[in-house]
Amino acid sequence: MKSKLLITLVALLLGVGGSNLRVLIVTPTPEMHCESCENKIKSNMRFEKGVTKIETSLERQEVAITYNPSKNNVEGLRKAMKKIGYDTKVVSDTELKAKSKNGNKK
């Protein structure tokens, strides 16, 4: 029994059998115009459930949020952005494919 529990725990930690991550890309309104805007988004969104990574681009006016879809969803993330003063338009919401340990063999 203990070994099954240990195997399950290790599998969860390694992401085996878990759901794939997704990347949500949104454009914020009002526009981000400085590093302070980027930091505001990053520092607040990192506390949202399921969020694993946040990237911002002033040039493209985009925020890329990597999240676990079993813990959060697009509407939840948009509501979180609204709480900090940004309306959002969804550019894309795509599955992040896990990298193969052996590389991409065809």
Contacts in CASP RR format, 6 or more apart in sequence:
PFRMAT RR
TARGET T0000
AUTHOR 0000-0000-0000
METHOD contacts of the structure
MODEL  1
MKSKLLITLVALLLGVGGSNLRVLIVTPTPEMHCESCENKIKSNMRFEKG
VTKIETSLERQEVAITYNPSKNNVEGLRKAMKKIGYDTKVVSDTELKAKS
KNGNKK
11 17 0 8 1.000
12 18 0 8 1.000
18 70 0 8 1.000
19 68 0 8 1.000
19 69 0 8 1.000
19 70 0 8 1.000
20 69 0 8 1.000
20 95 0 8 1.000
20 96 0 8 1.000
20 97 0 8 1.000
20 98 0 8 1.000
21 52 0 8 1.000
21 66 0 8 1.000
21 67 0 8 1.000
21 68 0 8 1.000
21 69 0 8 1.000
21 95 0 8 1.000
21 96 0 8 1.000
22 66 0 8 1.000
22 67 0 8 1.000
22 68 0 8 1.000
22 69 0 8 1.000
22 93 0 8 1.000
22 94 0 8 1.000
22 95 0 8 1.000
22 96 0 8 1.000
23 64 0 8 1.000
23 65 0 8 1.000
23 66 0 8 1.000
23 67 0 8 1.000
23 92 0 8 1.000
23 93 0 8 1.000
23 94 0 8 1.000
23 96 0 8 1.000
24 64 0 8 1.000
24 65 0 8 1.000
24 67 0 8 1.000
24 74 0 8 1.000
24 77 0 8 1.000
24 90 0 8 1.000
24 92 0 8 1.000
24 93 0 8 1.000
25 62 0 8 1.000
25 63 0 8 1.000
25 64 0 8 1.000
25 65 0 8 1.000
25 90 0 8 1.000
25 91 0 8 1.000
25 92 0 8 1.000
25 93 0 8 1.000
26 62 0 8 1.000
26 63 0 8 1.000
26 65 0 8 1.000
26 77 0 8 1.000
26 78 0 8 1.000
26 81 0 8 1.000
26 88 0 8 1.000
26 89 0 8 1.000
26 90 0 8 1.000
26 91 0 8 1.000
27 61 0 8 1.000
27 62 0 8 1.000
27 63 0 8 1.000
27 88 0 8 1.000
27 89 0 8 1.000
27 91 0 8 1.000
28 41 0 8 1.000
28 61 0 8 1.000
28 63 0 8 1.000
28 81 0 8 1.000
28 86 0 8 1.000
28 87 0 8 1.000
28 88 0 8 1.000
29 86 0 8 1.000
29 87 0 8 1.000
29 88 0 8 1.000
29 89 0 8 1.000
30 86 0 8 1.000
31 61 0 8 1.000
32 38 0 8 1.000
32 41 0 8 1.000
32 56 0 8 1.000
32 58 0 8 1.000
32 61 0 8 1.000
32 63 0 8 1.000
33 58 0 8 1.000
34 58 0 8 1.000
37 58 0 8 1.000
38 56 0 8 1.000
38 58 0 8 1.000
40 84 0 8 1.000
41 54 0 8 1.000
41 56 0 8 1.000
41 63 0 8 1.000
41 81 0 8 1.000
41 84 0 8 1.000
41 86 0 8 1.000
42 54 0 8 1.000
42 56 0 8 1.000
44 80 0 8 1.000
44 83 0 8 1.000
44 84 0 8 1.000
45 51 0 8 1.000
45 54 0 8 1.000
45 63 0 8 1.000
45 65 0 8 1.000
45 77 0 8 1.000
45 80 0 8 1.000
45 81 0 8 1.000
45 84 0 8 1.000
46 54 0 8 1.000
48 67 0 8 1.000
48 72 0 8 1.000
48 76 0 8 1.000
48 77 0 8 1.000
48 80 0 8 1.000
49 71 0 8 1.000
49 72 0 8 1.000
50 67 0 8 1.000
50 68 0 8 1.000
50 71 0 8 1.000
50 72 0 8 1.000
51 65 0 8 1.000
51 66 0 8 1.000
51 67 0 8 1.000
51 72 0 8 1.000
51 77 0 8 1.000
52 66 0 8 1.000
52 67 0 8 1.000
52 68 0 8 1.000
53 64 0 8 1.000
53 65 0 8 1.000
53 66 0 8 1.000
54 63 0 8 1.000
54 64 0 8 1.000
54 65 0 8 1.000
54 66 0 8 1.000
55 63 0 8 1.000
55 64 0 8 1.000
56 62 0 8 1.000
56 63 0 8 1.000
56 64 0 8 1.000
57 63 0 8 1.000
57 64 0 8 1.000
62 91 0 8 1.000
63 81 0 8 1.000
63 88 0 8 1.000
65 77 0 8 1.000
66 96 0 8 1.000
67 77 0 8 1.000
74 90 0 8 1.000
74 93 0 8 1.000
78 88 0 8 1.000
78 90 0 8 1.000
81 87 0 8 1.000
81 88 0 8 1.000
82 88 0 8 1.000
END
